[in-house]
């Protein structure tokens, strides 16, 4: 008896069958990798992590470009995402000077983050950090110059971590360029999230009591997909925003006056400011204000202007392709 003829599927349907098989094997392979990563994380890495402290210090020092020392390392593996607690973490520069001490650091490592060679979550408790601008205008964070190419490895690593949090930190701001006294900020809280192309953060901190109420700084940026380093600001686009609910403007005068072409300023009230960033360039700075008992002394005027109340918006926009600046101010004001 003759066999019935085989029915050939249409070409498009055959490609669909092949594609479905490829997708099936890719999904199966992905979950197989996740299973292997989970097994390796819980049954190989977690039990041995305490014995690997010297290797962890060496690998972190090489990756960040600074020398790292861990006082104590412990593991807290209570679920599928184990947490490791690092106590008394100290960073030293090339001259063996201590630049940063972290009392406690918690890091979480999931199977997915293990496959991507990242940490799932980093939490810093009670860190103390110094940010300095030297007389030449160069920035230093924890004694490390941001202009030094050797320090970009640490910055790139931070910008590659999915989630970083800071709780109850302290920040010391030193401005040698303007010759101002040191300013200590307390209760520093930071929530920092990084994606494949995104970088967002929210920073809350308490200024000295004489300055006013807590202030907030937020950043929301995207980065081109094809970039060499996350720290390359020429590939960034987004907006930086700052909110000061109640501040003594005289305390901010040394920092804002040069930017606003003023000799001095005083008063109290709230301020909101934001600026766009496009490929590393600062564009369209805007300042909203609601102030009382205001005293403004512009460099172009011999006498200061005094107001009982001043509110409005100050916007600086490029004019004629950068040949000058156009200053626009919309305000409701009543002269005292």
Long-range contacts (C-beta under 8 A, 24 or more apart in sequence): 33-115, 34-111, 34-112, 34-115, 37-111, 37-112, 37-114, 37-115, 38-80, 38-111, 40-114, 41-82, 41-109, 41-110, 41-111, 41-114, 42-77, 42-80, 42-82, 45-109, 45-114, 46-75, 46-77, 46-82, 49-73, 49-75, 49-84, 50-74, 50-75, 63-153, 63-157, 64-91, 64-153, 64-154, 64-157, 65-150, 65-151, 65-152, 65-153, 65-154, 66-91, 66-92, 66-93, 66-99, 66-144, 66-151, 66-154, 67-91, 67-92, 67-93, 67-96, 68-92, 80-110, 80-111, 81-108, 81-109, 81-110, 81-120, 82-108, 82-109, 83-107, 83-108, 84-108, 84-109, 91-142, 93-143, 93-144, 97-143, 99-142, 99-143, 99-144, 100-127, 100-129, 100-142, 100-143, 101-127, 101-128, 102-126, 102-127, 103-127, 113-162, 118-160, 118-161, 118-162, 119-161, 119-162, 120-162, 120-163, 121-162, 121-163, 121-164, 121-165, 122-161, 122-163, 122-164, 122-165, 123-164, 123-165, 123-166, 123-167, 124-164, 124-165, 124-166, 124-167, 124-169, 125-167, 125-168, 126-167, 126-168, 126-169, 126-170, 127-166, 127-169, 127-170, 128-169, 128-170, 128-172, 129-169, 129-170, 129-171, 129-172, 129-188, 130-171, 130-172, 130-174, 131-171, 131-172, 131-173, 131-174, 132-173, 132-174, 132-175, 132-176, 133-174, 133-175, 133-176, 133-177, 133-178, 134-176, 134-177, 135-176, 135-177, 136-177, 137-177, 152-229, 152-231, 155-230, 155-231, 156-229, 156-230, 156-231, 158-192, 159-194, 159-199, 159-230, 159-231, 160-194, 160-230, 161-194, 162-193, 162-194, 162-195, 163-192, 163-193, 163-194, 164-190, 164-192, 164-193, 164-194, 165-190, 165-191, 165-192, 166-190, 166-192, 171-205, 175-255, 178-254, 178-255, 178-258, 180-254, 180-255, 183-207, 183-208, 183-211, 184-208, 187-214, 194-230, 196-225, 197-222, 197-223, 197-224, 197-225, 198-222, 198-223, 199-223, 199-230, 199-236, 199-238, 207-247, 207-251, 210-248, 210-251, 211-247, 211-248, 211-251, 211-252, 212-244, 212-245, 212-246, 212-247, 212-248, 212-251, 212-268, 213-244, 213-245, 213-246, 213-247, 214-245, 215-242, 215-243, 215-244, 215-245, 215-247, 216-242, 216-243, 217-241, 217-242, 217-243, 218-242, 218-243, 221-277, 233-277, 233-280, 234-279, 234-280, 235-279, 235-280, 236-277, 236-279, 236-280, 237-277, 237-278, 237-279, 238-276, 238-277, 239-274, 239-275, 239-276, 239-277, 240-274, 240-275, 240-277, 241-272, 241-273, 241-274, 242-271, 242-272, 242-273, 242-274, 243-270, 243-271, 243-272, 244-270, 244-271, 244-272, 245-270, 246-270, 247-271, 249-291, 249-294, 259-285, 260-287, 260-314, 261-298, 261-299, 261-300, 262-296, 262-297, 262-298, 262-299, 263-297, 263-298, 263-299, 264-295, 264-297, 264-304, 265-294, 265-295, 265-296, 265-297, 266-293, 266-294, 266-295, 267-291, 267-292, 267-293, 267-294, 267-295, 267-307, 267-310, 268-292, 268-293, 269-294, 283-318, 284-315, 284-316, 284-317, 285-315, 285-316, 286-313, 286-314, 286-315, 286-316, 287-313, 287-314, 287-315, 288-312, 288-313, 288-314, 289-313, 289-314, 289-331, 293-336, 305-335, 306-335, 306-336, 307-333, 307-334, 307-335, 307-336, 308-334, 308-335, 308-336, 309-333, 309-334
